[in-house]
């Protein structure tokens, strides 16, 4: 359970931090890169040092784990930047995300086999970056799986990253467009 718990903690802290920041200030590519690099570094420390301290057996494929971590953290950052932008209020973001940890952990299949879940719950789990991240990291870290063996998880995370990245960009574009229209309307009203 330790590899999963470490990934869950990093995933949730990233979600809360990026969503909270996005509610406070519009998301940017620079901020996304900073989050991904910062949390990727912590993921590397957890996988490389933390699990070693707890004597978790492994046959680690470090390049595969790094690719999974980067894609998973990137997808989670995009997802939560969108949530933060849409909710707009820091308190709403914290309330929503504080209570998502256990459901996300459950839906990821880390605490309960996904095959035992109803299909709609499996589908919900597929929309959370934690699901392919935990599955892939378990294979790459504990079983030494190479890139061909973690390809489904890499593809899944890549698709989530692209989808949530597009949604985050679209959300930001719509909000900026709406704000520009408000400014134009207020300028016109003041001029009249």
C-alpha positions as CSV (number, residue, x, y, z in Angstrom):
1,X,0.0,0.0,0.0
2,X,2.9,2.4,0.5
3,X,3.6,3.1,-3.2
4,X,-0.1,3.9,-3.7
5,X,-0.4,6.1,-0.6
6,X,2.6,8.1,-1.6
7,X,1.2,8.6,-5.1
8,X,-2.3,9.5,-3.6
9,X,-0.8,12.1,-1.2
10,X,1.2,13.8,-4.0
11,X,-1.7,13.6,-6.4
12,X,-4.1,15.2,-3.9
13,X,-1.7,17.9,-2.7
14,X,-1.0,18.8,-6.3
15,X,-4.8,18.9,-7.0
16,X,-5.5,21.2,-4.1
17,X,-2.5,23.5,-4.7
18,X,-3.1,23.9,-8.4
19,X,-6.8,24.3,-8.1
20,X,-6.5,26.8,-5.2
21,X,-4.0,28.8,-7.1
22,X,-6.2,28.8,-10.2
23,X,-9.1,30.0,-8.2
24,X,-7.0,32.9,-7.0
25,X,-5.3,33.7,-10.2
26,X,-5.8,32.6,-13.9
27,X,-3.7,29.5,-14.7
28,X,-0.7,29.8,-16.9
29,X,1.7,27.5,-18.7
30,X,4.5,28.7,-16.5
31,X,2.6,27.8,-13.4
32,X,1.7,24.4,-14.9
33,X,5.4,23.7,-15.6
34,X,6.3,24.8,-12.1
35,X,3.8,22.4,-10.5
36,X,4.7,19.5,-12.7
37,X,8.5,19.9,-12.0
38,X,8.0,20.4,-8.3
39,X,5.7,17.5,-7.8
40,X,7.7,15.3,-10.2
41,X,10.7,15.9,-8.0
42,X,8.8,14.9,-4.9
43,X,7.5,11.8,-6.7
44,X,11.2,10.9,-7.5
45,X,12.2,11.4,-3.8
46,X,9.3,9.2,-2.7
47,X,10.0,6.5,-5.2
48,X,13.8,6.6,-4.9
49,X,14.3,7.3,-1.2
50,X,11.0,7.0,0.8
51,X,10.1,3.5,-0.4
52,X,13.7,2.4,0.1
53,X,13.6,3.6,3.8
54,X,10.4,1.6,4.2
55,X,12.1,-1.4,2.6
56,X,9.5,-1.8,-0.1
57,X,10.8,-4.5,-2.5
58,X,11.3,-3.3,-6.1
59,X,12.8,-4.0,-9.5
60,X,12.4,-0.4,-10.6
61,X,12.2,0.8,-14.2
62,X,13.2,4.4,-13.5
63,X,12.6,5.8,-17.0
64,X,9.2,4.2,-17.2
65,X,8.3,5.5,-13.7
66,X,9.5,9.0,-14.6
67,X,7.4,9.1,-17.8
68,X,4.3,7.9,-15.9
69,X,4.9,10.4,-13.1
70,X,5.4,13.3,-15.5
71,X,2.2,12.5,-17.5
72,X,0.1,11.7,-14.4
73,X,1.2,14.9,-12.6
74,X,0.7,17.0,-15.7
75,X,-2.8,15.6,-16.3
76,X,-3.8,16.1,-12.6
77,X,-2.5,19.7,-12.7
78,X,-4.6,20.5,-15.9
79,X,-7.7,18.9,-14.3
80,X,-7.5,20.9,-11.2
81,X,-6.5,24.2,-12.9
82,X,-9.8,23.8,-14.7
83,X,-11.7,23.0,-11.5
84,X,-10.1,26.0,-9.8
85,X,-10.9,28.3,-12.7
86,X,-14.5,27.2,-12.8
87,X,-15.1,27.4,-9.0
88,X,-13.3,30.8,-8.6
89,X,-13.5,30.7,-4.8
90,X,-10.6,29.2,-2.8
91,X,-12.9,27.9,-0.1
92,X,-15.1,26.0,-2.6
93,X,-12.0,24.4,-4.1
94,X,-10.7,23.3,-0.7
95,X,-14.1,21.9,0.3
96,X,-14.5,20.0,-2.9
97,X,-10.9,18.6,-3.1
98,X,-10.5,17.9,0.6
99,X,-13.2,15.2,0.4
100,X,-12.0,13.7,-2.9
101,X,-9.0,11.8,-1.5
102,X,-10.7,8.6,-0.4
103,X,-13.1,8.4,-3.3
104,X,-10.2,8.9,-5.8
105,X,-8.2,6.3,-4.0
106,X,-11.1,3.9,-4.1
107,X,-11.9,4.6,-7.7
108,X,-8.3,4.1,-8.7
109,X,-8.4,0.4,-7.8
110,X,-5.7,0.8,-5.2
111,X,-7.8,-0.2,-2.3
112,X,-10.5,-2.3,-4.0
113,X,-10.2,-4.3,-7.3
114,X,-11.7,-2.3,-10.2
115,X,-13.1,-5.5,-11.6
116,X,-15.5,-5.7,-8.6
117,X,-16.8,-2.2,-9.2
118,X,-19.9,-1.4,-11.3
119,X,-19.1,-0.2,-14.8
120,X,-20.1,3.4,-14.2
121,X,-17.6,3.6,-11.3
122,X,-14.9,2.1,-13.5
123,X,-15.6,4.8,-16.0
124,X,-15.3,7.5,-13.3
125,X,-12.0,5.9,-12.2
126,X,-10.7,6.1,-15.7
127,X,-11.2,9.9,-15.7
128,X,-8.9,10.3,-12.7
129,X,-5.2,10.5,-13.5
130,X,-4.5,8.6,-10.3
131,X,-5.9,5.3,-11.8
132,X,-3.4,4.8,-14.6
133,X,-0.7,6.4,-12.6
134,X,-1.0,3.9,-9.7
135,X,-1.4,0.9,-12.0
136,X,1.6,1.9,-14.1
137,X,3.8,2.9,-11.2
138,X,3.1,-0.4,-9.5
139,X,4.2,-2.3,-12.7
140,X,7.2,-0.1,-13.4
141,X,8.5,0.2,-9.8
142,X,7.6,-3.1,-8.2
143,X,7.8,-5.4,-11.2
144,X,10.3,-3.7,-13.4
145,X,7.9,-3.5,-16.4
146,X,9.4,-1.9,-19.5
147,X,7.8,0.7,-21.7
148,X,6.0,-1.9,-23.8
149,X,4.4,-3.3,-20.6
150,X,3.2,0.1,-19.3
151,X,2.2,1.4,-22.8
152,X,-1.6,1.3,-22.0
153,X,-1.1,3.5,-18.9
154,X,1.2,5.8,-20.8
155,X,-1.4,6.2,-23.6
156,X,-4.2,6.6,-21.0
157,X,-2.3,9.4,-19.1
158,X,-1.3,11.1,-22.4
159,X,-5.0,11.2,-23.5
160,X,-6.0,12.6,-20.1
161,X,-3.2,15.2,-20.3
162,X,-4.3,16.3,-23.7
163,X,-8.0,16.4,-22.8
164,X,-7.6,18.2,-19.5
165,X,-5.0,20.5,-21.0
166,X,-7.4,21.5,-23.8
167,X,-10.3,22.0,-21.3
168,X,-8.0,24.1,-19.1
169,X,-7.0,26.2,-22.1
170,X,-10.6,26.5,-23.3
171,X,-11.8,27.5,-19.8
172,X,-9.2,30.2,-19.5
173,X,-9.9,31.5,-23.0
174,X,-13.6,31.8,-22.3
175,X,-13.1,33.6,-19.0
176,X,-10.6,36.0,-20.6
177,X,-13.0,36.6,-23.4
178,X,-15.9,37.2,-21.0
179,X,-13.7,39.7,-18.9
180,X,-12.7,41.6,-22.1
181,X,-16.4,41.9,-23.0
182,X,-17.2,43.2,-19.5
183,X,-14.5,45.8,-19.8
184,X,-15.7,46.9,-23.2
185,X,-19.3,47.2,-22.0
186,X,-18.3,49.2,-18.9
187,X,-16.1,51.5,-21.1
188,X,-18.9,52.1,-23.5
189,X,-21.3,52.8,-20.6
190,X,-18.9,55.2,-19.1
191,X,-18.4,57.0,-22.4
192,X,-22.1,57.4,-22.9
